[in-house]
């Protein structure tokens, strides 16, 4: 059975990945690859949504 701790770990992994993607996108702004940066920002937004949904899901589990 999934636990709050497991969901918290997934949330942390998503947050770290999101941070890495944002850093990569930031580096591409103002370059000829700016279109890639915009795609990466869209991925980052999707990951932030996933992070919030996992947090909400964890709140719906019974206390450990």
C-alpha positions as semicolon CSV with decimal commas, in nm:
position;residue;x (nm);y (nm);z (nm)
1;X;0,000;0,000;0,000
2;X;0,126;0,347;-0,083
3;X;0,220;0,564;0,214
4;X;0,245;0,936;0,275
5;X;0,622;0,894;0,300
6;X;0,637;0,735;-0,044
7;X;0,426;1,013;-0,196
8;X;0,641;1,271;-0,022
9;X;0,948;1,111;-0,176
10;X;0,788;1,126;-0,521
11;X;0,696;1,490;-0,463
12;X;1,057;1,569;-0,373
13;X;1,186;1,392;-0,684
14;X;0,945;1,587;-0,904
15;X;1,045;1,915;-0,739
16;X;1,415;1,842;-0,797
17;X;1,353;1,748;-1,160
18;X;1,145;2,060;-1,209
19;X;1,428;2,272;-1,069
20;X;1,676;2,112;-1,310
21;X;1,446;2,172;-1,605
22;X;1,396;2,536;-1,505
23;X;1,773;2,584;-1,483
24;X;1,818;2,435;-1,829
25;X;1,542;2,653;-1,973
26;X;1,687;2,965;-1,812
27;X;2,022;2,893;-1,979
28;X;1,854;2,877;-2,320
29;X;1,667;3,206;-2,296
30;X;1,805;3,466;-2,532
31;X;1,979;3,209;-2,749
32;X;1,890;3,058;-3,084
33;X;1,737;2,768;-2,886
34;X;1,483;2,987;-2,707
35;X;1,197;2,777;-2,850
36;X;1,340;2,481;-2,658
37;X;1,338;2,692;-2,342
38;X;0,969;2,765;-2,392
39;X;0,898;2,393;-2,428
40;X;1,095;2,324;-2,112
41;X;0,897;2,587;-1,921
42;X;0,579;2,408;-2,029
43;X;0,721;2,082;-1,894
44;X;0,810;2,262;-1,570
45;X;0,451;2,387;-1,535
46;X;0,320;2,033;-1,587
47;X;0,555;1,900;-1,321
48;X;0,442;2,169;-1,076
49;X;0,085;2,057;-1,137
50;X;0,186;1,695;-1,076
51;X;0,363;1,797;-0,757
52;X;0,050;1,971;-0,625
53;X;-0,169;1,675;-0,713
54;X;0,060;1,429;-0,536
55;X;0,057;1,653;-0,230
56;X;-0,322;1,662;-0,240
57;X;-0,335;1,284;-0,281
58;X;-0,106;1,237;0,018
59;X;-0,340;1,453;0,225
60;X;-0,621;1,213;0,141
61;X;-0,443;0,913;0,294
62;X;-0,508;0,814;0,652
63;X;-0,246;0,929;0,904
64;X;0,042;0,687;0,956
